[in-house]
Amino acid sequence: MPAQKQTEKGEVRVHTGTQELAGTGFEQKLIAIRRQLHQYPEVAYEEYETTRSIRDWLTEAGIRLVELPLETGVVAEVGGQNGGPVIALRADIDALPIQEQTGLPYASAVVGNMHACGHDFHTAVILGAAFLLKQQEEQLPGTVRFLFQPAEEKGTGASLLIEKGALANVTAIFGLHNKPDLAVGTVGIKPGALMASVDGFEIEVEGLGTHAAIPHAGIDPIVAASQIVTALQSIVSRNVSPLENAVVSVTTIHGGTTWNVIPDKVALGGTIRTFQEEVRRQIPGRLQAIIEGVAAAYGAKASVRWFKGPPSVQNDAALARLAATTAERLGLQVVTPEPSPAGEDFAYYQKHIPGLFVFVGTSGTNEWHHPAFTVDERAIAPAAHYFANLAADALKGG
């Protein structure tokens, strides 16, 4: 936890390096921000009120906005009076189309929408870091840019910000994600692969429909599709090295309309997750060969459509060392997290500049995307102090 000391009046203040803010008041402000965001969630590319609120909070704090041609999302900066490099801190701001089931007094007031992945937590943390860094703006040996990014859940928001110029002159970027299975006061820092690449596929198996009692008169796409599902499991077990990682999951299957008719077609869908780019390139060819080969063996035809998502999150080793040093100085517990097969479009930033994605412990009760997902709000203020200090340390390191 951040270092603390007593004032003459006995009020606890949290030391932030060159500036101090009242601990209780600062924490409550960030909690109030997070609860407002939580109560009014907006899904990808619909974050209009969220954007307006973030702009208002930043403006009230005297933080300058960077005007980019964005319908949703906000970019802002502090520092720059002394020249120096530009370091970015990124938070995602979109919610999910999930009906909340937490029973919280500040639960979502928007039917069907919920901050079930904690992006409200991320936004409050990076806003808090911005408020803290604003207080020491004149001493910063560079500029800290804050990216409040839309549409992470679509996997396209990061690319949009890059296209609009949000990374101009930025030399390194830091991001965060809450981690329910880590305790408050813990940060997960790992160089190299942290989160997986995300690709999707749709398969159509075409046979020849017939009466269910006369199967020999047709070509059964359900039997072919069933064999395809089974055969695809061999990709990970027999085509990917046991020293590497991959997931191939078929998650949807649709075919037929009634009990006594063999249909013409069956549709399948699924996802591929990998941590190594070489494996990511290898799997699609093997998947297509299996699909077409198995279908042909049953006299059917098959086609595949691909949906390429974000690459894997690959953390910079030097930034990971810096982040661990900063965390330890602030009294946070540093752990090496297990890589997550979930995806994160933060990876797109890392294709352009060195970046580090950090897991922040929130002592949660449920995993991401669960309708009863919650975070422990005691994690917000320490995380804000951590990222403010991390950005300042990165600037000092050039």
Secondary structure as UniProt FT lines:
FT   STRAND          4..6
FT   TURN            8..9
FT   STRAND          12..15
FT   STRAND          20..22
FT   HELIX           23..39
FT   TURN            44..45
FT   HELIX           48..60
FT   TURN            61..62
FT   STRAND          64..65
FT   STRAND          74..79
FT   TURN            81..82
FT   STRAND          86..92
FT   STRAND          95..96
FT   TURN            105..106
FT   TURN            111..112
FT   HELIX           119..135
FT   HELIX           137..139
FT   STRAND          143..149
FT   TURN            152..155
FT   HELIX           157..163
FT   TURN            164..169
FT   STRAND          170..179
FT   TURN            180..181
FT   TURN            184..185
FT   STRAND          186..188
FT   STRAND          192..195
FT   STRAND          197..206
FT   STRAND          210..211
FT   TURN            212..213
FT   HELIX           215..217
FT   HELIX           221..232
FT   HELIX           235..239
FT   TURN            242..243
FT   STRAND          246..255
FT   TURN            259..260
FT   STRAND          261..262
FT   STRAND          265..274
FT   HELIX           277..297
FT   TURN            298..299
FT   STRAND          301..308
FT   STRAND          313..315
FT   HELIX           317..329
FT   TURN            330..331
FT   STRAND          333..335
FT   TURN            345..346
FT   HELIX           347..350
FT   TURN            351..352
FT   STRAND          355..361
FT   TURN            368..369
FT   TURN            371..372
FT   HELIX           377..379
FT   HELIX           380..396
//
